[in-house]
Amino acid sequence: MTPEAAERRQILSYAAPDRRAGLAALLALDDALATLLRTTREPALGQIRLQWWRDRLSGLDEAPPPAEPVLQGLAEHVLPRGVAGSALAEMVAGWDVLIEADLLDAAALRTHGSGRGGALFAAAAAVLGGAPDDPVEVAGTGWALADLGRHLQRSGEAEAARALAAPMLATATAVQWSRNGRALGALAHLARRDLALPPGAPPPVGAPSRVGRLLWHRFTGR
């Protein structure tokens, strides 16, 4: 098991046993959309592929999923928790803006953060049974922007994404998360730690201080 997979497994373990598969399915959707963007060079092709996901996610509300593992996982573990396929389709808009926008200004970055991370965390909170006062929206948006800032090639855009993420993650990590919401709180705490790294530096996955921070959050919610 890679260190990244071990860290993901640790975060999933913070969810109740009967809800972990739902969170894993949502993160698998995010991984699939990220891979799509990373492996597509032609913008027009990227938009076609994203539209396929948008249509299939919305279609989960009306028909069984096609023979695609991510969609099947969502249909089995996420939709029964009251999350609509149309709500999951909103995540696609967060990725689509990365293709459509020639320049990622503040508005485009916020669209990405809210569409990708905000929608993902909102769905995950419903699946996990988090408390209403868990800072889900700000945590998800900040998490997505922090991750984007690590992968953007143009330094000005990367710095702008990180600057937007910083106060959001500060807010999200300043409160005590509910027990059921702590898997999402852990993601927010890791994203905030990653903002302190030099641009382009890989997160020190598996470092004792990083693992310890996750454990502290698990036991205290802070």
C-alpha positions in Angstrom: 0.0 0.0 0.0 1.4 3.4 -0.9 1.6 6.1 1.7 -1.1 8.1 0.0 -3.4 5.1 0.0 -2.6 4.5 3.7 -3.5 8.1 4.5 -6.8 7.9 2.6 -7.6 4.7 4.5 -6.8 6.4 7.8 -9.2 9.3 6.9 -11.9 6.8 5.8 -11.6 5.0 9.2 -12.9 8.2 10.9 -16.3 7.6 9.3 -18.8 5.2 10.9 -18.3 1.7 9.4 -21.6 1.6 7.6 -20.8 5.0 5.9 -17.2 4.6 4.8 -18.1 3.1 1.5 -20.2 6.2 0.7 -17.3 8.6 1.4 -14.9 6.3 -0.5 -17.3 6.5 -3.5 -17.4 10.3 -3.4 -13.7 10.5 -3.3 -13.4 8.1 -6.1 -15.6 10.4 -8.2 -13.3 13.3 -7.4 -10.3 11.2 -8.4 -12.0 10.2 -11.7 -12.7 13.8 -12.6 -9.2 14.9 -11.7 -7.7 12.1 -13.8 -10.0 13.2 -16.7 -8.6 16.7 -16.6 -5.0 15.6 -16.1 -5.1 13.2 -19.1 -7.0 15.4 -21.6 -5.1 17.8 -23.8 -7.8 19.0 -26.1 -10.3 21.3 -24.4 -13.2 20.2 -26.7 -12.6 16.6 -25.9 -12.4 17.4 -22.2 -15.8 19.1 -22.3 -17.3 16.1 -24.1 -15.9 13.8 -21.4 -17.1 16.0 -18.6 -20.6 16.2 -20.2 -20.7 12.4 -20.2 -20.1 12.4 -16.5 -22.7 15.2 -15.9 -25.3 13.2 -17.9 -24.5 9.9 -16.2 -24.6 11.4 -12.7 -27.9 13.1 -13.3 -29.2 9.9 -14.8 -28.7 8.1 -11.5 -31.9 9.7 -10.3 -33.9 7.9 -13.0 -32.2 4.6 -13.9 -29.7 2.1 -12.6 -26.1 3.0 -13.2 -24.2 1.8 -16.2 -21.4 -0.7 -15.9 -18.9 1.8 -14.5 -17.4 1.2 -11.0 -17.5 4.8 -9.8 -21.2 5.3 -10.8 -22.1 1.9 -9.4 -20.5 2.8 -6.0 -22.4 6.1 -5.9 -25.7 4.4 -6.7 -25.1 1.8 -4.0 -23.7 3.8 -1.2 -24.4 7.5 -1.7 -27.9 7.9 -3.3 -29.6 5.8 -0.5 -28.3 8.4 2.0 -30.5 11.0 0.3 -28.0 12.6 -2.1 -29.4 13.1 -5.6 -27.4 12.3 -8.7 -28.2 15.8 -9.9 -26.4 17.2 -6.8 -23.4 15.1 -7.7 -23.5 16.4 -11.2 -22.9 19.9 -9.8 -19.3 18.8 -9.1 -18.7 18.7 -12.9 -19.1 22.5 -13.2 -16.2 22.9 -10.8 -14.0 21.0 -13.2 -15.5 22.5 -16.4 -14.4 26.0 -15.5 -10.7 24.8 -15.6 -11.3 24.1 -19.3 -13.5 27.0 -20.2 -11.6 29.8 -18.6 -8.6 31.2 -20.4 -7.4 32.8 -17.2 -8.3 31.6 -13.8 -9.3 34.8 -12.1 -10.9 34.9 -8.6 -14.4 34.3 -9.9 -13.3 31.2 -11.8 -11.3 29.9 -8.9 -14.3 30.3 -6.6 -16.4 28.4 -9.1 -14.0 25.6 -9.1 -13.7 25.5 -5.3 -17.4 25.6 -4.7 -18.4 23.3 -7.5 -15.7 20.7 -6.8 -15.1 20.9 -3.1 -18.2 22.5 -1.8 -20.5 20.1 -3.6 -18.3 17.1 -2.7 -18.2 18.0 1.0 -22.0 18.7 1.1 -22.7 15.3 -0.3 -20.2 13.7 2.0 -21.7 15.4 5.1 -25.1 14.0 4.1 -23.6 10.5 3.8 -21.7 10.7 7.0 -24.4 12.3 9.1 -22.4 15.3 10.1 -23.7 18.1 12.3 -25.4 21.2 10.8 -22.7 23.5 12.3 -19.8 21.6 10.8 -18.2 24.2 8.4 -18.7 22.0 5.4 -19.0 24.5 2.6 -16.0 26.6 3.5 -13.9 23.5 4.3 -14.7 21.9 0.9 -14.1 25.0 -1.1 -10.8 25.7 0.7 -9.7 22.0 0.3 -10.3 22.1 -3.4 -8.5 25.4 -3.9 -5.5 24.3 -1.9 -5.2 21.2 -4.0 -5.6 23.2 -7.2 -2.9 25.6 -6.1 -0.5 22.7 -5.8 -1.1 21.6 -9.4 -1.4 24.8 -11.4 1.5 25.5 -13.6 1.1 29.3 -13.9 2.5 30.8 -10.6 0.1 33.7 -10.5 -2.9 31.4 -10.6 -1.4 29.0 -8.1 -0.7 31.8 -5.7 -4.2 33.2 -6.1 -5.8 29.8 -5.4 -3.7 29.4 -2.3 -4.5 32.9 -1.1 -8.2 32.2 -1.5 -7.9 28.9 0.3 -5.9 30.1 3.3 -8.7 32.0 5.2 -11.3 29.4 4.3 -9.2 26.6 5.8 -8.3 28.7 8.8 -12.0 29.1 9.5 -12.7 25.4 8.9 -10.0 24.2 11.2 -10.7 26.7 14.0 -13.8 24.8 15.2 -14.5 21.5 16.8 -16.0 19.1 14.2 -18.7 16.7 15.1 -17.7 13.0 15.5 -19.5 12.1 12.2 -17.9 15.0 10.3 -14.3 14.4 11.4 -13.3 12.6 8.2 -14.0 15.9 6.4 -12.3 17.9 9.1 -9.2 15.8 8.6 -9.1 16.6 4.9 -9.4 20.3 5.8 -6.6 20.1 8.3 -4.3 18.3 5.8 -5.1 20.9 3.2 -4.1 23.7 5.5 -0.9 22.0 6.4 -0.1 21.6 2.7 -0.5 25.4 2.1 2.6 25.9 4.3 4.7 23.9 1.9 6.8 25.6 -0.8 5.0 25.7 -4.2 5.2 22.4 -5.9 6.5 20.5 -2.9 4.8 17.1 -2.4 2.9 16.7 0.9 5.0 14.7 3.5 2.6 11.8 3.6 3.4 9.5 6.4 5.5 12.0 8.4 5.0 11.5 12.1 3.8 15.1 12.6 1.2 14.7 9.9 0.0 11.3 11.2 -0.1 12.7 14.7 -2.2 15.7 13.6 -4.7 13.4 12.1 -5.0 11.3 15.2 -5.4 14.4 17.4 -8.3 15.5 15.2 -9.8 12.1 15.3 -10.0 12.1 19.1 -10.8 15.8 19.7 -12.5 17.1 16.6 -10.0 19.9 16.5 
